[in-house]
Amino acid sequence: MKVGFIGLGAMGSAMAGNLLAAGYALTVWNRSEATTRPLAAQGARVARSADRAAQGEVLCSMLADDRAVREVFLEGGVLDAMVKGSVHVNHATISVALAKELAEAHAAHGVDYIAAPVFGRPDIAAAAKLNILVAGSAAAVGRVRPLLEAMGSRLWPLAEAPERANVAKIAGNFMLATAIESMAEATALTRAHGVSAADFLDVMTNTLFAAPAYQGYGELIAGQRFKPAGFTLPLGLKDVELALTAGSAAHVPLPFAGVLRDSLLEALAAGDAELDWSSLALVAARRAHLDERG
């Protein structure tokens, strides 16, 4: 099976590497050519343009946001270049509205469209242990299942409408953001009373909140390990805003999402754009003037 992969950030590169390891003939493209070199060394063919990566039976993409997906597929000619009967597997976290638009556009071009956003950071992607949400026609999903299984530890089918996978991903990231914000505020409280973030989070993540999200992000907060970022603050803001937009479209109030948006904006205003979104702990600490207290 000839497979293309577009979008080689930290996540996309790791996912593409696992397809190569599984023996697929892979053609890759990224705006920054430098990111293609490690994959070329592993045997990938590097396309000179995005449309040339779209000539196979399956095209996977992992682009940053709605704007990038729209520019490449709807405005950049990639969808037009895809072979009728081929499948596009979109791993990006995008808006519900764009997911619906893409499904309609692909159908008009005779191309199957699957939304397959993922849960997991770059290290999880590299280990092929992603949890992959999947929505699209059963026949198309069946065709690409082996590829998805090469990149993840479990697939989570969410019916045929692609936007269902996207709204589930948005809601999941919203829950992650609330977990980070709650740990950020709670550790500011304990620090102000002499209990270190490390001691407090060690208790919490081994008792009441003994779950991967709390444990993983709790370790980053306790150790102040915000670089290199597995998921940056701007991406966190993007996803919270996607949740707010989806909520507005369906008349679903999300009051805490507004709090998260403001915290993320405050972090960006402080110049922390390159930090992991677990650095919301710095925002909570600054609000409490903990640095000034020593």
KEKE-3310 file (N, C-alpha, C; in steps of 0.2 Angstrom, whole numbers, plus 5000, padded with zeros to 4 digits):
npx = (5004:5003:5007:5005:5011:5008:5013:5024:5027:5032:5023:5018:5030:5034:5023:5024:5036:5033:5025:5034:5042:5033:5033:5027:5027:5031:5028:5033:5029:5033:5032:5043:5058:5068:5063:5060:5071:5076:5067:5068:5080:5077:5070:5060:5051:5054:5043:5042:5032:5016:5005:5011:5013:5001:4997:4995:4987:4982:4982:4989:4987:4994:4992:4993:4982:4965:4968:4980:4976:4965:4972:4981:4973:4961:4963:4976:4976:4978:4968:4962:4971:4971:4968:4954:4944:4953:4959:4958:4966:4964:4973:4973:4968:4954:4941:4924:4915:4924:4927:4915:4914:4925:4922:4911:4917:4927:4919:4913:4923:4925:4933:4937:4935:4942:4941:4953:4959:4971:4975:4989:5006:5021:5031:5023:5018:5029:5032:5022:5009:4998:4981:4968:4955:4942:4932:4922:4917:4913:4918:4929:4937:4940:4949:4960:4963:4975:4985:4982:4983:4996:5001:4995:4990:4977:4961:4947:4931:4919:4907:4900:4900:4912:4915:4911:4922:4931:4924:4924:4938:4941:4933:4940:4953:4949:4946:4958:4965:4957:4961:4975:4974:4968:4977:4987:4982:4979:4992:4998:4991:4995:5009:5009:5007:5017:5019:5027:5025:5029:5028:5014:5008:5013:5006:4993:4992:4994:4984:4969:4969:4975:4978:4983:4983:4984:4995:5005:5006:5006:5019:5027:5023:5027:5041:5044:5046:5045:5050:5058:5043:5029:5017:5012:5008:5001:4994:4986:4978:4972:4964:4956:4948:4942:4934:4925:4919:4913:4904:4896:4890:4881:4874:4879:4883:4900:4907:4919:4928:4930:4938:4949:4954:4957:4967:4977:4979:4985:4997:5003:5004:5014:5025:5027:5026:5033:5033:5027:5010:5007:5014:5005:5005:5014:5007:4997:5006:5012:5001:4998:5009:5020:5034:5039:5038:5048)
npy = (4994:5011:5025:5042:5055:5070:5084:5086:5088:5087:5076:5071:5067:5056:5048:5045:5039:5027:5021:5018:5009:4999:4994:5001:5009:5024:5041:5057:5074:5091:5108:5113:5108:5102:5094:5082:5075:5065:5055:5052:5046:5034:5028:5034:5042:5058:5071:5084:5093:5096:5091:5080:5071:5065:5055:5042:5027:5030:5044:5052:5065:5077:5091:5108:5116:5123:5133:5129:5116:5120:5128:5119:5108:5113:5125:5124:5114:5100:5091:5091:5084:5071:5054:5047:5037:5035:5037:5049:5052:5061:5068:5079:5091:5099:5111:5108:5113:5114:5101:5096:5103:5098:5084:5085:5091:5081:5070:5076:5075:5062:5055:5046:5051:5052:5056:5056:5060:5061:5055:5058:5062:5068:5058:5047:5045:5041:5029:5022:5021:5028:5033:5032:5041:5038:5041:5039:5031:5014:5005:5012:5015:5002:4999:5006:5003:4994:5003:5013:5005:5002:5014:5017:5011:5008:5009:5020:5019:5030:5031:5036:5049:5061:5073:5069:5063:5073:5082:5075:5074:5088:5090:5081:5087:5099:5094:5090:5102:5108:5099:5102:5116:5115:5108:5118:5129:5123:5119:5131:5136:5126:5129:5142:5140:5132:5119:5110:5109:5097:5088:5089:5085:5073:5066:5068:5062:5049:5045:5051:5056:5046:5044:5044:5057:5066:5061:5062:5076:5081:5078:5086:5099:5098:5096:5108:5107:5113:5114:5104:5108:5097:5100:5115:5131:5140:5130:5124:5135:5137:5125:5126:5137:5131:5123:5132:5138:5127:5124:5136:5135:5124:5129:5126:5130:5134:5138:5136:5135:5148:5153:5146:5150:5163:5161:5155:5165:5175:5168:5168:5182:5185:5180:5167:5158:5147:5137:5122:5118:5114:5124:5133:5132:5142:5154:5153:5154:5166:5174:5173:5179:5171:5170:5182:5180:5171)
npz = (5000:4995:5004:5009:5019:5027:5036:5047:5061:5078:5083:5070:5064:5072:5071:5057:5056:5063:5053:5043:5050:5051:5038:5027:5011:5010:5007:5010:5016:5021:5026:5031:5025:5032:5042:5036:5033:5043:5042:5028:5029:5035:5025:5018:5005:4999:4995:4983:4983:4992:4985:4978:4987:4989:4980:4983:4989:5002:5011:5025:5037:5048:5053:5060:5063:5060:5050:5043:5038:5030:5021:5014:5010:5004:4998:4993:4984:4986:4989:4977:4970:4974:4971:4965:4975:4984:5001:5014:5029:5043:5055:5063:5076:5074:5070:5073:5063:5052:5050:5046:5034:5027:5025:5017:5005:5002:4999:4987:4979:4977:4986:5001:5018:5033:5050:5062:5075:5089:5105:5116:5119:5111:5115:5117:5105:5098:5103:5098:5105:5104:5108:5097:5090:5080:5066:5052:5036:5038:5029:5023:5035:5038:5028:5032:5044:5048:5046:5056:5067:5067:5072:5084:5101:5103:5095:5094:5089:5083:5076:5060:5055:5053:5061:5073:5079:5080:5089:5101:5103:5105:5116:5125:5126:5132:5144:5149:5150:5160:5170:5171:5175:5187:5195:5194:5201:5214:5218:5219:5230:5240:5241:5245:5258:5263:5258:5247:5229:5223:5234:5237:5225:5223:5233:5229:5215:5218:5225:5226:5213:5204:5190:5172:5166:5176:5183:5173:5169:5182:5186:5177:5182:5195:5194:5187:5173:5159:5146:5134:5125:5125:5121:5116:5124:5114:5106:5116:5119:5106:5106:5117:5113:5102:5108:5115:5103:5098:5108:5108:5095:5098:5108:5121:5136:5142:5155:5162:5152:5148:5158:5157:5144:5147:5156:5148:5139:5147:5151:5138:5136:5145:5138:5137:5126:5120:5130:5138:5140:5153:5160:5164:5178:5181:5179:5189:5200:5199:5200:5213:5219:5222:5219:5224:5237:5240)
capx = (5000:5007:5004:5008:5010:5009:5013:5029:5030:5034:5019:5018:5036:5034:5018:5026:5041:5030:5022:5040:5044:5028:5035:5024:5030:5029:5030:5032:5030:5032:5034:5050:5061:5073:5060:5059:5078:5077:5062:5071:5086:5073:5068:5054:5052:5052:5039:5044:5026:5011:5001:5014:5013:4994:4996:4995:4980:4980:4985:4988:4990:4994:4993:4993:4976:4961:4971:4984:4972:4962:4977:4984:4968:4955:4966:4982:4976:4980:4962:4961:4977:4970:4965:4947:4944:4958:4957:4962:4965:4966:4974:4973:4963:4951:4934:4918:4913:4929:4927:4909:4916:4930:4918:4907:4922:4930:4914:4912:4929:4926:4938:4935:4938:4941:4944:4957:4963:4974:4977:4995:5011:5026:5034:5018:5017:5035:5031:5016:5004:4992:4974:4966:4948:4941:4925:4921:4913:4915:4923:4936:4940:4942:4955:4966:4964:4981:4990:4981:4986:5004:5003:4992:4988:4969:4956:4940:4927:4914:4902:4903:4901:4919:4915:4910:4929:4934:4921:4927:4945:4941:4931:4945:4958:4946:4946:4965:4966:4955:4965:4981:4973:4966:4983:4991:4979:4980:4999:4999:4988:4999:5015:5008:5006:5023:5019:5029:5021:5031:5025:5007:5006:5015:5000:4986:4993:4995:4978:4963:4969:4980:4977:4988:4984:4986:5002:5010:5006:5009:5027:5030:5022:5031:5048:5045:5049:5040:5054:5054:5036:5026:5010:5013:5002:4996:4990:4981:4973:4968:4959:4950:4944:4938:4928:4920:4916:4908:4899:4892:4886:4876:4871:4881:4888:4906:4910:4926:4932:4932:4943:4955:4956:4960:4974:4981:4981:4989:5003:5006:5006:5020:5030:5028:5023:5037:5032:5022:5004:5007:5016:4999:5007:5018:5002:4994:5011:5013:4995:4999:5015:5024:5041:5041:5038:5054)
capy = (5000:5017:5030:5048:5059:5078:5087:5082:5091:5081:5071:5068:5063:5050:5043:5043:5034:5020:5018:5016:5003:4994:4992:5004:5013:5031:5048:5063:5081:5096:5115:5114:5102:5099:5089:5076:5071:5059:5050:5050:5041:5028:5025:5038:5046:5065:5074:5091:5097:5093:5087:5074:5066:5063:5051:5035:5025:5033:5050:5054:5072:5080:5098:5111:5119:5124:5137:5125:5111:5123:5131:5114:5104:5116:5130:5122:5109:5093:5087:5090:5080:5065:5049:5045:5031:5035:5039:5054:5051:5068:5067:5086:5093:5105:5113:5104:5116:5112:5094:5095:5105:5093:5078:5086:5092:5075:5066:5078:5073:5054:5053:5044:5055:5049:5060:5051:5064:5056:5057:5056:5067:5065:5051:5041:5044:5038:5022:5019:5019:5033:5032:5036:5042:5036:5042:5039:5025:5008:5002:5016:5013:4995:4999:5010:5000:4992:5009:5016:5000:5003:5020:5017:5005:5007:5013:5021:5021:5035:5031:5038:5057:5063:5078:5066:5061:5080:5085:5071:5076:5094:5089:5078:5092:5103:5091:5090:5109:5109:5096:5106:5122:5114:5107:5124:5133:5119:5119:5138:5136:5123:5132:5148:5137:5129:5112:5110:5106:5090:5084:5089:5082:5066:5063:5068:5058:5042:5043:5054:5057:5042:5043:5046:5064:5070:5059:5065:5083:5083:5077:5092:5104:5097:5097:5114:5105:5115:5114:5106:5107:5092:5103:5122:5135:5142:5125:5124:5141:5135:5119:5129:5141:5127:5120:5137:5139:5121:5125:5141:5132:5120:5132:5123:5134:5131:5143:5136:5136:5155:5154:5143:5154:5169:5159:5154:5172:5178:5165:5171:5189:5185:5178:5160:5154:5141:5132:5117:5121:5113:5130:5137:5133:5148:5159:5153:5156:5174:5178:5172:5182:5166:5172:5188:5178:5167)
capz = (5000:4995:5009:5010:5026:5027:5042:5051:5068:5083:5082:5064:5062:5076:5068:5051:5058:5064:5047:5040:5054:5049:5031:5022:5006:5013:5004:5015:5014:5026:5023:5032:5022:5037:5046:5032:5033:5047:5039:5022:5031:5037:5019:5016:4999:5000:4989:4982:4985:4995:4981:4976:4993:4989:4975:4984:4991:5008:5013:5032:5038:5055:5052:5066:5065:5054:5044:5039:5035:5024:5016:5011:5006:5001:4994:4990:4978:4988:4988:4969:4967:4977:4967:4967:4978:4990:5008:5018:5036:5045:5063:5066:5080:5070:5072:5071:5057:5046:5049:5041:5027:5024:5024:5010:5000:5000:4995:4980:4975:4977:4991:5007:5023:5040:5056:5067:5080:5094:5112:5117:5117:5106:5117:5116:5097:5096:5106:5094:5110:5104:5108:5091:5089:5073:5063:5045:5034:5040:5023:5023:5041:5038:5024:5035:5051:5049:5047:5062:5072:5068:5076:5091:5105:5103:5091:5097:5084:5085:5071:5053:5054:5055:5066:5080:5082:5082:5095:5106:5104:5108:5123:5129:5127:5137:5151:5151:5152:5167:5175:5172:5178:5194:5198:5195:5207:5220:5220:5222:5237:5245:5241:5250:5265:5265:5256:5240:5223:5222:5239:5236:5219:5224:5237:5225:5209:5220:5229:5223:5206:5201:5183:5168:5164:5182:5184:5168:5170:5189:5186:5174:5186:5201:5192:5183:5167:5154:5140:5128:5126:5121:5118:5118:5126:5109:5104:5121:5118:5100:5107:5121:5109:5098:5113:5116:5097:5097:5113:5106:5090:5100:5114:5127:5140:5145:5159:5164:5146:5148:5163:5154:5139:5150:5159:5143:5136:5152:5150:5132:5137:5149:5134:5138:5120:5119:5135:5138:5143:5160:5163:5168:5185:5182:5179:5196:5205:5198:5203:5221:5220:5226:5218:5228:5244:5241)
cpx = (5004:5003:5008:5007:5012:5008:5018:5032:5032:5030:5019:5024:5036:5029:5021:5032:5039:5027:5028:5042:5039:5029:5031:5028:5027:5032:5028:5033:5029:5034:5041:5054:5066:5070:5059:5065:5078:5072:5065:5077:5083:5070:5062:5056:5050:5049:5041:5038:5021:5007:5004:5014:5006:4992:4995:4987:4977:4985:4984:4990:4989:4997:4991:4986:4971:4964:4975:4981:4968:4967:4980:4979:4963:4958:4972:4982:4977:4974:4961:4966:4975:4967:4958:4947:4949:4955:4961:4961:4968:4966:4974:4967:4960:4944:4929:4916:4917:4928:4921:4911:4920:4926:4914:4912:4925:4925:4913:4918:4930:4931:4935:4938:4936:4945:4947:4961:4965:4975:4984:5000:5016:5030:5030:5017:5023:5035:5025:5010:4999:4986:4971:4958:4947:4933:4925:4918:4917:4920:4929:4940:4943:4949:4961:4967:4971:4986:4989:4984:4993:5006:5000:4991:4981:4966:4950:4935:4921:4909:4905:4904:4908:4919:4914:4917:4932:4931:4923:4934:4945:4939:4936:4951:4956:4947:4953:4967:4963:4959:4972:4980:4971:4972:4988:4989:4980:4987:5001:4997:4993:5006:5015:5008:5012:5024:5021:5025:5023:5028:5018:5005:5008:5009:4994:4987:4994:4989:4972:4963:4975:4978:4982:4989:4986:4993:5007:5011:5008:5016:5030:5029:5027:5039:5049:5048:5044:5044:5057:5047:5033:5019:5011:5007:4998:4992:4985:4976:4969:4962:4954:4946:4940:4932:4923:4916:4911:4902:4894:4887:4880:4872:4872:4886:4894:4910:4917:4931:4934:4938:4950:4958:4960:4967:4979:4984:4986:4996:5007:5008:5012:5026:5032:5026:5027:5036:5027:5016:5003:5010:5011:5001:5010:5013:4999:4999:5012:5007:4995:5005:5020:5032:5043:5042:5045:5053)
cpy = (5006:5022:5036:5051:5066:5080:5084:5086:5085:5075:5067:5064:5057:5045:5041:5038:5027:5017:5015:5009:4997:4991:4995:5008:5020:5037:5053:5070:5086:5103:5116:5107:5098:5093:5082:5072:5065:5053:5048:5045:5035:5025:5029:5041:5053:5068:5081:5096:5093:5088:5080:5069:5063:5059:5044:5033:5028:5039:5052:5061:5074:5087:5102:5114:5120:5128:5133:5120:5114:5125:5125:5110:5107:5122:5129:5117:5102:5089:5086:5085:5073:5060:5047:5038:5030:5037:5044:5053:5057:5067:5073:5087:5100:5106:5108:5107:5114:5105:5092:5097:5100:5087:5079:5087:5085:5070:5069:5076:5066:5052:5052:5049:5052:5054:5055:5055:5059:5059:5054:5062:5064:5058:5045:5040:5040:5030:5018:5017:5025:5030:5036:5035:5041:5037:5043:5032:5019:5005:5006:5015:5006:4995:5002:5007:4998:4998:5012:5011:5001:5009:5021:5011:5003:5012:5014:5023:5025:5036:5034:5045:5059:5068:5075:5065:5068:5083:5082:5073:5083:5094:5086:5083:5097:5100:5091:5097:5110:5105:5100:5113:5121:5112:5113:5128:5129:5119:5126:5139:5132:5126:5138:5146:5132:5122:5113:5107:5099:5086:5083:5084:5074:5062:5062:5063:5051:5040:5045:5054:5053:5040:5046:5053:5068:5068:5062:5072:5085:5082:5083:5098:5104:5099:5104:5112:5107:5116:5107:5104:5101:5095:5110:5125:5138:5137:5124:5129:5139:5130:5122:5133:5137:5124:5126:5138:5133:5122:5131:5139:5128:5122:5128:5128:5130:5136:5142:5136:5143:5157:5152:5147:5160:5167:5158:5161:5175:5175:5168:5178:5190:5182:5171:5155:5148:5136:5128:5120:5119:5119:5135:5137:5139:5154:5159:5155:5163:5177:5178:5176:5178:5168:5177:5185:5174:5160)
cpz = (5000:4999:5009:5017:5025:5034:5047:5057:5072:5083:5076:5062:5066:5073:5061:5051:5059:5058:5043:5043:5052:5042:5026:5018:5007:5009:5009:5013:5020:5023:5025:5030:5027:5041:5042:5032:5037:5044:5032:5024:5033:5031:5016:5009:5001:4994:4989:4983:4988:4991:4978:4981:4993:4983:4976:4986:4997:5009:5021:5033:5045:5055:5059:5068:5059:5048:5040:5035:5029:5019:5011:5007:5002:4996:4991:4985:4980:4987:4981:4967:4969:4972:4969:4970:4984:4996:5011:5025:5040:5053:5066:5071:5077:5073:5070:5064:5051:5045:5045:5034:5023:5021:5017:5004:4997:4996:4988:4976:4974:4981:4998:5013:5030:5045:5061:5072:5086:5100:5114:5115:5113:5108:5116:5109:5095:5098:5102:5100:5110:5105:5102:5090:5082:5071:5055:5043:5036:5035:5023:5029:5041:5033:5027:5042:5052:5050:5054:5068:5073:5071:5083:5094:5105:5099:5095:5092:5087:5079:5064:5052:5057:5061:5073:5083:5084:5088:5101:5108:5107:5115:5128:5131:5132:5144:5153:5153:5159:5172:5177:5176:5186:5198:5199:5201:5213:5222:5222:5229:5242:5246:5246:5257:5267:5262:5248:5235:5222:5228:5239:5231:5220:5228:5232:5219:5211:5224:5225:5216:5203:5194:5178:5167:5170:5184:5180:5169:5177:5189:5183:5178:5192:5200:5188:5176:5161:5147:5140:5128:5122:5118:5121:5120:5120:5106:5109:5120:5112:5102:5112:5117:5104:5102:5114:5109:5096:5102:5111:5100:5092:5106:5120:5131:5143:5149:5161:5158:5146:5153:5160:5149:5142:5153:5154:5140:5141:5152:5143:5132:5141:5145:5135:5132:5119:5124:5134:5141:5150:5164:5165:5175:5186:5183:5186:5201:5205:5201:5211:5223:5224:5225:5222:5235:5245:5242)
residu = (MET:LYS:VAL:GLY:PHE:ILE:GLY:LEU:GLY:ALA:MET:GLY:SER:ALA:MET:ALA:GLY:ASN:LEU:LEU:ALA:ALA:GLY:TYR:ALA:LEU:THR:VAL:TRP:ASN:ARG:SER:GLU:ALA:THR:THR:ARG:PRO:LEU:ALA:ALA:GLN:GLY:ALA:ARG:VAL:ALA:ARG:SER:ALA:ASP:ARG:ALA:ALA:GLN:GLY:GLU:VAL:LEU:CYS:SER:MET:LEU:ALA:ASP:ASP:ARG:ALA:VAL:ARG:GLU:VAL:PHE:LEU:GLU:GLY:GLY:VAL:LEU:ASP:ALA:MET:VAL:LYS:GLY:SER:VAL:HIS:VAL:ASN:HIS:ALA:THR:ILE:SER:VAL:ALA:LEU:ALA:LYS:GLU:LEU:ALA:GLU:ALA:HIS:ALA:ALA:HIS:GLY:VAL:ASP:TYR:ILE:ALA:ALA:PRO:VAL:PHE:GLY:ARG:PRO:ASP:ILE:ALA:ALA:ALA:ALA:LYS:LEU:ASN:ILE:LEU:VAL:ALA:GLY:SER:ALA:ALA:ALA:VAL:GLY:ARG:VAL:ARG:PRO:LEU:LEU:GLU:ALA:MET:GLY:SER:ARG:LEU:TRP:PRO:LEU:ALA:GLU:ALA:PRO:GLU:ARG:ALA:ASN:VAL:ALA:LYS:ILE:ALA:GLY:ASN:PHE:MET:LEU:ALA:THR:ALA:ILE:GLU:SER:MET:ALA:GLU:ALA:THR:ALA:LEU:THR:ARG:ALA:HIS:GLY:VAL:SER:ALA:ALA:ASP:PHE:LEU:ASP:VAL:MET:THR:ASN:THR:LEU:PHE:ALA:ALA:PRO:ALA:TYR:GLN:GLY:TYR:GLY:GLU:LEU:ILE:ALA:GLY:GLN:ARG:PHE:LYS:PRO:ALA:GLY:PHE:THR:LEU:PRO:LEU:GLY:LEU:LYS:ASP:VAL:GLU:LEU:ALA:LEU:THR:ALA:GLY:SER:ALA:ALA:HIS:VAL:PRO:LEU:PRO:PHE:ALA:GLY:VAL:LEU:ARG:ASP:SER:LEU:LEU:GLU:ALA:LEU:ALA:ALA:GLY:ASP:ALA:GLU:LEU:ASP:TRP:SER:SER:LEU:ALA:LEU:VAL:ALA:ALA:ARG:ARG:ALA:HIS:LEU:ASP:GLU:ARG:GLY)
# end
